[in-house]
Amino acid sequence: MRTLRAGRQIAAVGALAGAMALSGCNNTRTGANGGTNAGGVRANIATTREQRAEQSLERGEQLEASGDIDAALAEFERAIAINPELTPAYIKAGDIYRNRKEYEMAESRYGRAAELEPANFDAQYLHGLVLQLMGRVHESVRAYLRALAIRPDDFEANMNLGTAYLQLNDAGQALQFSQRAVRIQPDSGPARINLGAVYAALDRHEAAVIEYQQAAELMPEPDPRLLLNLADSLGRIDRHPEMVATLEQLVRTDPSPEAYERLGAGLFRMRRYEDALGSFEGALDIDTGYYPALNGVAVCRLNQYLWSGKSDEDALLDAVSALRRSLQIERRQPKIVELLRRYGSSAGQRTSQRYTNVPTR
């Protein structure tokens, strides 16, 4: 959980030395002329309210430290009810809601804190974070920019702003913030992964590979997504043997349909066609509906059909069946539609001939 790194941003009014504790509305002070000192009463009431809010905030922090989160949240909300301008209470409550994935509540608390204190870095940053978690990415960008105007060299704000721009398919804007995050914390694996993803989105795959490889060296156990991204960029710059080696490592440690399918694609580019077909089939063993692997099987079987001089009817039928299954799952595949248009009619003719050529008694 991200804590307030600079402590409380507003120092609430503390107890005044010798302040009168009011026990009821009838306690008033009179001036020398015997009149009621209404201004002094209001000041004492306000001071007492701020004191009570501070006390609830402190109790909440103690309860949170002891692990009683429900009671801590109740105290933070009580502090807000007593003093609706106590920014640290909003942030503390927002932290609990965010950790519980109650993002709507967290956003309302962080958002109010950001309104109360526009110059409070934590309020602006955390508001941006929860907006990003909610998928309100355009708004999160604005909040992160406000946070960075206060603290330009904050690592997390720069890294998250880079990822937000990447979510918005604006890799050009993402680049400066992702690069700055790496400069601030060069030994951060996640920051280098993000920068690698930005380079890949900009079609700068040589640079992406460097970042991904450095990230892999920095992380004790490379994340599967990192290895997939690394393999993809290696393939884009025709470093297929390294791509295959990376994916072979991945399918040993964390097999997935995507890993097997990409391994098949790498093997196919290396002209290891039988191995490629085996990898595509491995992906379908895990998920029969993973349509990129169906496309891989179709291409491998079409090659076998063509290499046989168009005599391997089983290969053609298998290929067309895989193409049709793929389009049933995802219709928006113009290249697959074209392959099916080109070879589907031939498969239909072959099927008809199979039935008409069956000997009859």
N, C-alpha and C positions, 0 to 999 in steps of 0.2 A: 504494500500500500504506500502510495506517495504521501509523505508527511509534510507539514509546513516547515520548509527548510529555514525560514527566517523567523520562526516563532510567530506569535500573534502579530497581526498587522495593525491592529488598533489596541492601544493600551487603554482599557476601560477605566473610568474614574474610580479611583480607589477610595477606601474609607477615609473620611476626613478626621483629623485628630480632634477628639472631643466632640464629634458630631452627635447630635441628639437622636436617639432611637425613638421613632414615633410609634406610639401604641394605638393610636386611633385618630380619627379626624378632628377630635375636639382639642388635641394638643396644639396650641398656637403660642407664638411669642408676641409680646406687645412691645412697642417702641416706647421712647421716653414720654410721648404724649398720650400713651394709653391705647393707641390704635393697633390694629392687627397687622403684623408684618407678613402679608400674603406672599410677597416675592421670596422671602426666606423659607416659608413653608414649602412652596413649590420646588425650590432648590433642594431642600432636604428630601422631599418625596422622590425627585429625580435621582438624587444620589443613592438613595436606598434602593430604588428599582435597579440601577446599574450594578449596585453591589450584589443584589440577589441574583441577577443574571450572571454575573461573574462567578458567584458561588456555584450555580448550577453548571456552568461551563467547567469549572475545576472539578466538581464531583463527577461529571461525565468523563473527563479525561482520566480520573483515577479508576473509575469503573471499567473504562475501555482497557486500561493497562492491566487490570486484573482479569480480563477476559469476559466480563459481563456486558456483552455488546447491547443486548436489548435495553438494559437499564441505562447504559451510557447514552443510547440514542434518545431515550425518554428525557434525560437531563439536558441534552443538547437542544431538543425541541422545546423544552421548558424555558431554557435560556432565551431562545428566539421569541417565544410568546411574551416573556417579560420585557425584553429589550429587542425589538425588531431591527435594530441597527448594529447588532453585535456580529460582525463579519466572521470571526473565528468559529462561532457556533454553527453558522451556515455551512462552513467548509467541513467541519467535523461531522456534521450530520450527512453532508453530501458524500463524504468518504465511506461511511457505513452503507448508505444506499447503493453506492457504486459497487462496493465489494459484494453486496447481495444481488447485484445485477438488476436492481430496481432503478433503471436508468432514468425514467421519467421523474421520479422523486429527486434523484441526484441532480438532474439538470436544473430543476426548479431551485434547489438550494445553492448550487454553484452559480447559477445565473443571477440570483439575487445578490450573492456576495460580490460578483463582478460589477453589478450596478452600484452597490454601495461604495465600493472602492475601486474605481477604474485603474488606479495605479498599483493594485495588489497583484503581483505576478501569479501567485498560487491560485487565486480566484479565476484569473483569465485562463491560465494553463489548464486547470482542472475542468473548467467549463468547456474548453476546446476538446479535451480528452473524452468527456462523456458524450458530447455531440458527435464525435467521430464514432464512438461505440454504438450510437443510435443510428448511424448511417446518414446523419445530417451533415454531410461532409463539407458542403459550401460554407455552412455556418461555423463549422469547426475551424476551417482555414482562417476565417476572420478573427476568431478568438485566439488562435495561436499567433497570428500576426500582432494582435494587441499585447500578448504576453511577451513576444520577442522585442517589441518596442520598449518594454520595461527592462528586459534582461536578454540582450541579443545573443549571448554566448551560452545559453542554457542548452545542454545536450539533448534532453528528452524533447523539448519543444521543437528544436530543429529537426530531429529525426522524425517525430510524428508529423510535422508539417510536410516534410518530404513525402511520407507515405500517403498523406491526405491528397496532395497534388497528384501523386501516382494513381490513386483511386479515381481521380477526376480525369485520368488520361492526359494529364498535362506534365509530361516528363521534363519538358524544358524548364518549367518553374520548379519542379521537384529537385532538379540537379543541384542548385546552389545550396539548398538547405541540407540535402543529404551529404554533400561534400563537406559542409561546415560541421555537421555532426561527427564525421570521421576525423576531421582535424581536431575537434575538441576532445574526442575519446578514440584514439587510433586503435586501441586494443579491444574495441567492442565488436564482437562477431555480428550481432543483429544490425548494427549500423552499416557494416560492410555488406551484408546481405541486401539491405535496402538500397545502398548505392549501386550494387551490382544490378539489381532489378531496374533501376533508373537507366543505367547504361544500356541494358538489354532493350528496354523500351525505346531508346534512342538509336537502336541498331548499332551500338558500339560494343560488339560482343567480345572483342579482344580485351577491352577495359573491364567488361563484366566478368570475364573469366578470372582476371587478376584479383578482383574484389572477392569473388566467391571462393577462390583458393585460399586467400588470406583468412577469410572467415572460417573456413574449414580447419585451418591450422590453429585458430584461436579458440575454437569450441571443442570441449572434451569429446563430445559425441555429435558429429555433424547432423543437423536436422534433415530429415528426408526431403523437405522442400528445397533446401539448399542444394542437395545433390542433384535433384531433378533440374533445377535452374542451371546449375553448372553444366550438366550434360546437354541441355538444350543449347546453351551458348557455344559449347564445344562443337556441337553438330553444325551450328550456323556458320562456323568458320572452317568447316571440313576437317576438323580434328577427330575423325570418327573412331580411331582406336582408343583414344582417351575417353571419348564419350561412352563407348561400350564398356571399358574398364570401370568407369564410375558407376554405370548402371548395374553391372554385374555385382559390384560391391553392395549396391542398394538392395537388389532383390535377395541377396543372402541375409541381410540384416533386417529389412523391412519390406517384404514383398507386397506389391500392390498392383492393381490392373494398370495404372498409369506407368509405373516403373517397367513392367514387362513390355508394355506397348512401345515405350520409347527405346527400350533395349532392342526390340524387334526392328524398329526403324533404323537404328544404328547398324545392326547386323546386315540389314537389307542393303544399306548404302555401301557396306564393305563387301557386298556380293556373296555373303554367306546366307544364301536363300533358305536352305533347310533349317538352319538355326533360327533365322528370322521367323519362319512359320511357327516353329516350336515356341518362341517367345510370345507371339500373338495369341497362340492357343493357350499359353500359360496365363495370360491376362483374362481370357474368357473362362478359364477354370475357376478363377476367383469371382468374376462378375460376368455372367452370360450376356448382360445388356450393355457392356462397355463398347460403344459403337466404333471408336477409333481402332480398337483391336479387330473388330469385324472387317473394317476397311483394309487392315493389314493382311488378314487372312485372304480376303478377296483378291488383292493385288498379287500375293504370292501364288495363289491357285490360277489366276489368269496367266501369269508368267509360265507356269507349268503347261498350261493348255497351249500357249503360243509356241513354246519350245518343242512341243510334241508334234508340231506341224498341224495343229488344230485337230489332233486325233484323240486326245485325252478328254473324253466327254465327261468323265467324273469330275475332273478338275474344273471344267467350265461350269458344270451344274453347281458345284460347291461355291465357286466364286459368285455366281449370280444370286444364289441363296443368301450368301453373306451380305451382298450389296443390298438386297431387298430388306433384310432384317435391320441393317444399319439405317436405312431411310425410314423404316417404321418407327425407329427410336428418335431420330433427328432428321427432319425433312429438309432443313436448310443446308444442303450439301451439294452445290451445283456440280462439282467434279464427279461426285458419286452418281448423281443423276445422269451425267453424260456417259459414264462407264456402263451404267445399266441400260441406257438407250442403245449403246453400241453393241453390247454383248447379250442383252436379254432376249432379243428375238432369236439369236442363234441357239441359245439354250432351249427356247421353246420348241424350235424345230427339232433339236436333238431329242428332246423328251418325247415328241410326237413319233419320231422314227423308232424310238425304243419300243413304244407300244405297238406300232404297226408291224415291226419286224419280229414280234414274238411269234414263234411257230404255233400253229393251231392244229388241233387234231381233227 
